[in-house]
Amino acid sequence: MLDAMLPLGVPDPQVLAERARKLAQSDRIDATDGLARARVYLFSGTNDRVVLPSIVAVAAKLYAALGVPDAQVKLVSDIGAGHAFVTQDKGLACGRTAEPYITDCDYDQAGVLLGHIYGPLRPRAGEPTGEFIVFDQREFVGDLAGHGLDDAGVVYVPRACRAGPGCRVHVVFHGCNQQRAKAGDTFVKDTGFANWADANRLIVLFPQVSVGTLNPQACWDWWGYTGRDYLTRKGPQIVAVRRMLERLAGKA
C-alpha cells in the first residue's frame, strides 16, 4: 500500500494482468475479455498516506493491460482527501484520515462513481425515503468456512423498487474499520448512496464483515485471510455476496 517495493518493479501491471488471465484460463474467474465492457472508477486523495496515489495509478494501468478502454476508466487524483470515502457535506474535515473514514471535501463521490458506471443520473434526493433493511447474513454463509462475514448486513430499498420490478442492484463494500459493529450506520447513511438510489431506481446492498484474528480491522479480504481462493469465484465472501444478489433478484 505504501509502494515500498517500487525499486523492485512491484507492482507490475503486466505481470498482474497475466496472472488474471491464467486464473481465467483455469476457470477460477470469468474470462478477462468481458472487462472490455467494464466501467472503472478509481480515487486517490492527495493526502492519502495509507494507500499511496502511485499504487492507485498502477491499478488504472492494470485495467488498461486487461483491455479496458481508457475512456471507460475514471481516475480522480486531484482532491485533497486523506484515506476516506469522500462526500459533499458529511464527515471529517477534508484531508483528515481518522474514523469513521468519511470526509467532507465538497465532492459527491457516490454520485460521481454511480454516474460513471451507470450513465447520466436523475438528481439525488434530499433525504432517502426508502427503507434500510437489516438482514441476517448467516443464511448465506452456512456452508462457507472462514468467511469472515458479520451476522447482519444492510440493504437499502427505495419505495419505487418496492412498488415494482426493474431496479438495478449496486453493491457497496465498506472499508476497513467502517463496519456497522464499529461505525454504526455512518457509512451506510452518510456516504450518499441511498440519496442517489431513490431517484434512480437502485437497490443498494451493504454487506458486512467482522473483526477476526487474521482481520483485526474488519477489512474485506484483499490478501487471503479467508483462504487461497479469496480472489476467485470460489472465495467465500464472493460466494456469499453472489447469494445475496440472487435473493434480491428473486432467484433464491
C-alpha positions as CSV (number, residue, x, y, z in Angstrom):
1,M,0.0,0.0,0.0
2,L,3.0,2.3,0.6
3,D,4.6,1.4,-2.7
4,A,7.8,0.3,-0.9
5,M,8.6,-2.3,-3.5
6,L,8.7,0.1,-6.4
7,P,12.5,-0.2,-6.8
8,L,12.0,-3.9,-7.3
9,G,9.4,-3.3,-10.0
10,V,6.5,-4.3,-7.8
11,P,3.6,-4.0,-8.6
12,D,3.9,-4.7,-12.3
13,P,0.6,-4.3,-14.1
14,Q,1.6,-6.5,-16.9
15,V,2.6,-9.4,-14.5
16,L,-0.7,-8.9,-12.6
17,A,-2.7,-8.9,-15.9
18,E,-1.1,-12.2,-16.9
19,R,-1.9,-13.7,-13.5
20,A,-5.5,-12.7,-14.0
21,R,-5.5,-14.3,-17.5
22,K,-4.1,-17.6,-16.0
23,L,-6.9,-17.6,-13.4
24,A,-9.4,-17.2,-16.2
25,Q,-7.8,-20.0,-18.2
26,S,-8.2,-22.3,-15.3
27,D,-11.8,-21.2,-14.9
28,R,-11.2,-19.7,-11.4
29,I,-12.5,-16.3,-12.6
30,D,-14.5,-15.2,-15.6
31,A,-12.9,-14.6,-18.9
32,T,-11.0,-11.4,-18.9
33,D,-12.4,-10.4,-22.3
34,G,-15.5,-9.3,-20.5
35,L,-13.6,-6.4,-19.0
36,A,-13.7,-4.6,-22.3
37,R,-17.2,-3.6,-21.4
38,A,-16.4,-2.6,-17.8
39,R,-16.5,0.9,-16.5
40,V,-14.0,1.5,-13.7
41,Y,-13.9,4.4,-11.1
42,L,-10.7,4.9,-9.1
43,F,-10.0,7.5,-6.5
44,S,-6.9,8.6,-4.6
45,G,-6.7,11.6,-2.3
46,T,-3.6,13.7,-2.5
47,N,-3.3,13.4,1.3
48,D,-3.8,9.7,1.5
49,R,-0.8,8.2,3.3
50,V,-2.4,4.7,3.8
51,V,-2.7,3.7,0.1
52,L,-0.4,6.0,-1.8
53,P,-1.6,7.6,-5.1
54,S,1.1,5.8,-7.0
55,I,-0.4,2.4,-6.1
56,V,-3.9,3.5,-7.3
57,A,-2.3,4.8,-10.6
58,V,-0.9,1.3,-11.1
59,A,-4.5,-0.1,-10.7
60,A,-5.5,2.1,-13.7
61,K,-2.6,0.6,-15.7
62,L,-3.7,-2.9,-14.8
63,Y,-7.2,-2.3,-16.1
64,A,-5.7,-1.0,-19.3
65,A,-3.5,-4.1,-19.6
66,L,-6.6,-6.2,-19.3
67,G,-8.3,-4.4,-22.2
68,V,-10.5,-1.8,-20.5
69,P,-10.6,1.3,-22.9
70,D,-9.1,4.5,-21.4
71,A,-12.4,6.3,-21.9
72,Q,-14.1,3.8,-19.5
73,V,-11.6,4.3,-16.7
74,K,-12.1,7.4,-14.5
75,L,-9.1,8.1,-12.1
76,V,-9.7,11.0,-9.8
77,S,-6.5,12.1,-8.1
78,D,-6.7,15.9,-7.6
79,I,-8.7,16.2,-4.4
80,G,-7.1,16.8,-1.1
81,A,-8.7,13.9,0.7
82,G,-7.0,11.6,3.1
83,H,-7.7,7.9,3.3
84,A,-11.5,8.1,3.4
85,F,-14.8,8.0,1.5
86,V,-15.4,11.5,0.2
87,T,-18.7,13.3,0.4
88,Q,-20.3,16.7,-0.4
89,D,-21.1,17.6,3.2
90,K,-20.6,14.7,5.7
91,G,-17.8,13.6,7.8
92,L,-14.4,14.9,8.9
93,A,-12.6,17.9,7.6
94,C,-11.1,17.3,4.1
95,G,-7.6,15.9,4.3
96,R,-8.0,14.1,7.6
97,T,-7.6,10.3,8.0
98,A,-9.5,9.1,11.0
99,E,-12.5,7.0,12.0
100,P,-15.1,6.6,10.5
101,Y,-13.1,7.4,7.4
102,I,-15.7,9.6,5.8
103,T,-14.6,13.1,4.8
104,D,-16.3,16.4,3.6
105,C,-14.3,17.6,0.6
106,D,-17.3,19.2,-1.3
107,Y,-17.2,16.3,-3.7
108,D,-20.1,13.8,-4.1
109,Q,-18.1,10.6,-4.6
110,A,-21.1,8.4,-4.6
111,G,-22.8,10.4,-7.3
112,V,-19.7,10.7,-9.5
113,L,-18.9,7.0,-9.4
114,L,-22.5,5.9,-9.9
115,G,-22.8,8.3,-12.9
116,H,-19.6,6.9,-14.4
117,I,-20.8,3.3,-14.0
118,Y,-24.4,3.7,-15.0
119,G,-24.5,6.8,-17.1
120,P,-26.4,10.1,-16.6
121,L,-28.4,10.1,-13.4
122,R,-31.5,11.9,-12.2
123,P,-30.8,14.5,-9.4
124,R,-30.2,13.0,-6.0
125,A,-32.9,13.0,-3.4
126,G,-32.6,15.4,-0.4
127,E,-33.4,12.7,2.1
128,P,-33.8,9.0,1.4
129,T,-37.5,7.9,1.7
130,G,-37.0,4.2,1.2
131,E,-36.1,1.5,3.8
132,F,-32.8,0.5,5.3
133,I,-33.3,-3.2,6.0
134,V,-31.0,-5.1,8.4
135,F,-30.9,-8.7,7.3
136,D,-29.4,-11.9,8.6
137,Q,-26.2,-12.8,6.7
138,R,-25.8,-16.1,8.4
139,E,-28.2,-17.9,6.0
140,F,-25.8,-17.0,3.1
141,V,-22.7,-18.5,4.7
142,G,-23.8,-21.6,6.5
143,D,-21.6,-23.9,4.4
144,L,-18.7,-21.5,4.0
145,A,-15.8,-21.9,6.3
146,G,-13.7,-18.9,7.4
147,H,-15.9,-16.4,5.5
148,G,-15.3,-13.5,8.0
149,L,-18.8,-12.0,7.5
150,D,-20.7,-10.5,10.3
151,D,-24.1,-11.7,11.4
152,A,-26.1,-8.9,9.9
153,G,-25.9,-6.8,6.7
154,V,-28.0,-3.9,5.3
155,V,-29.8,-3.4,2.1
156,Y,-31.4,-0.1,1.0
157,V,-34.7,-0.4,-1.0
158,P,-36.3,2.7,-2.5
159,R,-40.1,2.9,-2.5
160,A,-40.2,2.6,-6.3
161,C,-38.4,-0.7,-6.0
162,R,-40.9,-2.0,-3.5
163,A,-43.7,-1.0,-5.9
164,G,-42.5,-2.7,-9.0
165,P,-39.6,-4.6,-10.7
166,G,-36.9,-3.2,-12.9
167,C,-34.4,-1.9,-10.3
168,R,-30.7,-2.5,-10.6
169,V,-28.6,-3.5,-7.6
170,H,-25.4,-1.8,-6.6
171,V,-23.1,-3.4,-4.1
172,V,-21.1,-1.2,-1.7
173,F,-18.2,-2.8,0.2
174,H,-17.3,-0.8,3.3
175,G,-13.6,0.0,4.0
176,C,-11.5,-1.3,6.9
177,N,-12.9,-0.1,10.3
178,Q,-16.1,1.1,8.7
179,Q,-18.3,-1.9,9.6
180,R,-21.6,-1.3,11.4
181,A,-20.3,-3.0,14.5
182,K,-17.8,-0.2,14.9
183,A,-19.1,2.8,12.9
184,G,-22.9,2.2,13.3
185,D,-24.9,3.3,10.3
186,T,-22.5,6.2,9.4
187,F,-21.1,4.5,6.3
188,V,-24.4,3.2,5.2
189,K,-26.3,6.5,5.6
190,D,-23.7,9.3,5.2
191,T,-22.0,8.3,2.0
192,G,-24.9,9.4,-0.2
193,F,-25.7,6.2,-2.0
194,A,-29.2,6.0,-0.7
195,N,-29.9,9.5,-1.9
196,W,-28.9,8.6,-5.4
197,A,-30.7,5.3,-5.2
198,D,-34.1,6.9,-4.5
199,A,-34.0,8.9,-7.7
200,N,-32.5,6.3,-9.9
201,R,-34.2,3.0,-9.1
202,L,-31.2,1.5,-7.4
203,I,-31.2,-1.1,-4.6
204,V,-28.0,-0.7,-2.6
205,L,-26.5,-3.8,-0.8
206,F,-24.2,-3.1,2.1
207,P,-22.7,-6.5,3.1
208,Q,-20.7,-6.5,6.3
209,V,-17.6,-8.2,7.6
210,S,-16.4,-8.6,11.2
211,V,-13.2,-8.4,13.1
212,G,-11.2,-11.6,13.3
213,T,-7.8,-12.9,14.5
214,L,-6.4,-12.6,10.9
215,N,-8.5,-9.5,10.2
216,P,-8.3,-7.1,13.2
217,Q,-9.6,-4.1,11.2
218,A,-12.7,-5.8,9.6
219,C,-11.4,-5.4,6.0
220,W,-12.8,-7.2,3.1
221,D,-10.4,-9.9,2.0
222,W,-7.8,-8.5,-0.3
223,W,-4.8,-10.5,0.9
224,G,-6.1,-14.1,1.6
225,Y,-7.3,-14.4,5.2
226,T,-10.3,-16.4,4.0
227,G,-8.2,-18.9,2.1
228,R,-6.3,-19.3,-1.1
229,D,-9.5,-19.0,-3.2
230,Y,-10.2,-15.5,-1.9
231,L,-9.7,-13.8,-5.3
232,T,-11.7,-16.4,-7.3
233,R,-15.3,-17.2,-7.8
234,K,-15.0,-19.8,-5.1
235,G,-13.9,-17.2,-2.5
236,P,-16.3,-17.5,0.5
237,Q,-17.0,-13.8,0.5
238,I,-17.6,-13.7,-3.2
239,V,-20.0,-16.7,-2.9
240,A,-21.9,-15.1,-0.1
241,V,-22.5,-11.8,-1.8
242,R,-23.5,-13.6,-5.0
243,R,-26.1,-15.5,-3.0
244,M,-27.4,-12.2,-1.6
245,L,-27.7,-10.8,-5.1
246,E,-29.6,-13.9,-6.2
247,R,-32.0,-13.4,-3.3
248,L,-32.6,-9.8,-4.3
249,A,-33.2,-10.9,-7.9
250,G,-35.8,-13.5,-6.7
251,K,-33.7,-16.5,-7.8
252,A,-33.1,-17.9,-4.4
